Amino acid sequence: MVTDGQVRRLMACIQREKSLSVAAVSRIVHSGDPLPQVTAVTIAEVNLSSYDALLVGA
């Protein structure tokens, strides 16, 4: 189960406009790893509904 702390960390990263890979999001949500350093930013449309399965651990 995803904890409130994990969701807060993910939301904080998104609010700071950081670019994250799906693998990085998975690590943050499931293992509590420190937030990754961003070295490049890619701007693209993202369908956030695709993250639902990731957040529930599917």
C-alpha positions in Angstrom: 0.0 0.0 0.0 1.2 3.5 -0.8 1.7 5.7 2.3 0.7 9.3 2.6 4.4 10.2 2.9 5.2 8.5 -0.4 2.4 10.4 -2.2 3.5 13.7 -0.6 7.1 13.1 -1.8 5.8 12.4 -5.3 3.6 15.4 -5.4 6.4 17.7 -4.1 8.6 16.6 -6.9 5.9 17.2 -9.5 5.1 20.6 -8.1 8.8 21.6 -8.4 8.4 20.8 -12.1 11.0 18.1 -12.1 11.1 15.6 -14.9 10.8 12.0 -13.7 10.9 8.7 -15.5 8.3 6.0 -14.7 11.1 4.0 -13.1 12.0 6.9 -10.8 8.4 7.3 -9.8 8.2 3.6 -9.0 11.3 3.7 -6.8 10.0 6.8 -5.0 6.5 5.3 -4.4 7.6 1.7 -3.5 10.9 2.0 -1.8 11.3 5.5 -0.4 14.5 6.2 -2.3 15.7 9.9 -2.2 14.4 12.0 -5.0 16.6 11.8 -8.1 18.7 14.7 -9.3 17.4 16.1 -12.6 19.9 16.8 -15.3 17.5 17.3 -18.2 13.9 18.4 -18.7 11.6 17.1 -21.3 8.3 18.8 -21.8 5.5 16.6 -23.1 1.8 15.9 -22.5 1.3 13.2 -20.0 -1.8 11.1 -19.4 -1.8 10.9 -15.6 -4.5 8.2 -15.6 -1.7 5.8 -16.7 0.0 6.3 -13.4 -3.0 4.8 -11.5 -1.8 1.2 -11.9 1.8 2.3 -10.9 0.5 3.9 -7.7 -1.4 0.8 -6.6 1.6 -1.4 -7.3 0.3 -3.2 -10.3 
